[in-house]
Amino acid sequence: MSDQQPSGASRMFGDFAPQLVHFTDDVLFGEVWERPDLAARDRSLITVASLVTSGSTEQLRHHLGRAKDNGVSEAELIEAITHLAFYTGWPHAMSAMAVAKDLFHG
């Protein structure tokens, strides 16, 4: 990874938690996200849904951006969060929508 910018995990945890950085960069984003049986777009929607339902808004910001990079539109992400409000609960959906609004319309 020498010619590339350090990953988010590396910038956050670097020498403090090198194994977590390894698992994040090499296993999760290197192996799991690259498996061929599920498109990156679908993985992004699943990940966003999981983060919304768990209330993990800190990681949601990154994954909303990644979802857009993987071909999911802002309208689709807003609709997914709205749909999830009925399954995950209003507070999680409202918190997620606040993150989406801030990210999409700053």
C-alpha positions in Angstrom: 0.0 0.0 0.0 3.1 2.2 -0.2 2.1 4.3 -3.3 -1.5 4.8 -2.1 -2.9 7.1 0.5 -3.4 5.4 3.9 -6.8 3.8 4.4 -9.4 5.3 6.7 -8.7 2.5 9.2 -4.9 3.1 9.0 -5.4 6.9 9.5 -7.7 6.2 12.5 -5.8 3.4 14.2 -2.4 3.0 12.5 0.1 1.6 15.0 -2.5 1.6 17.8 -4.5 -1.4 16.4 -2.6 -2.8 13.4 -4.5 -6.0 13.4 -7.8 -4.2 13.2 -6.4 -2.2 10.3 -5.2 -5.4 8.6 -8.6 -7.1 9.0 -10.4 -4.0 7.8 -8.2 -3.3 4.7 -7.1 -6.7 3.7 -9.9 -9.0 4.8 -13.1 -7.0 4.8 -12.5 -4.5 1.9 -9.9 -6.7 0.2 -11.4 -10.1 0.3 -15.1 -9.9 1.4 -16.1 -6.9 -0.7 -14.4 -8.4 -3.8 -16.2 -11.8 -3.7 -17.8 -12.3 -7.1 -21.2 -13.7 -6.1 -22.7 -10.3 -5.0 -22.3 -7.1 -6.9 -20.7 -4.1 -5.0 -23.9 -2.2 -5.5 -25.8 -4.9 -3.6 -23.2 -5.2 -0.9 -23.5 -1.4 -0.4 -27.3 -1.5 0.0 -27.0 -4.4 2.4 -24.3 -2.7 4.4 -26.2 0.6 4.6 -29.3 -1.3 5.7 -27.3 -3.0 8.4 -25.7 0.2 9.6 -29.1 1.9 9.7 -30.7 -0.9 11.7 -27.9 -1.0 14.2 -27.8 2.8 14.6 -24.1 2.9 13.5 -24.2 6.4 12.1 -20.5 7.0 12.4 -19.7 4.2 9.8 -22.8 5.1 7.8 -21.3 8.3 6.5 -18.5 6.3 4.8 -20.8 3.7 3.4 -23.3 6.1 2.0 -20.5 7.6 0.0 -19.3 4.2 -1.0 -22.8 3.2 -2.1 -23.0 6.2 -4.4 -19.6 5.2 -5.8 -21.0 1.7 -6.4 -24.0 3.1 -8.4 -26.7 3.6 -5.8 -28.4 6.9 -6.3 -29.1 9.4 -3.5 -32.9 8.9 -4.1 -32.5 5.2 -3.7 -30.5 5.6 -0.5 -33.1 8.0 0.9 -35.9 5.5 0.0 -34.0 2.7 1.6 -33.7 4.6 4.9 -37.4 5.6 4.7 -38.4 2.0 4.1 -36.2 0.9 7.0 -38.0 3.2 9.4 -40.8 0.7 9.6 -38.5 -2.2 10.3 -35.8 -0.7 12.5 -37.6 2.0 14.3 -38.0 5.8 13.8 -35.0 6.9 15.9 -32.5 4.9 13.8 -34.1 6.0 10.5 -34.2 9.7 11.6 -30.5 9.6 12.7 -29.5 7.9 9.5 -31.5 10.4 7.4 -29.7 13.3 9.2 -26.4 11.8 8.2 -27.6 11.3 4.6 -28.9 14.9 4.4 -25.6 16.3 5.8 -23.5 14.2 3.4 -25.7 14.8 0.3 -26.6 18.4 0.8 -24.1 19.6 3.4 
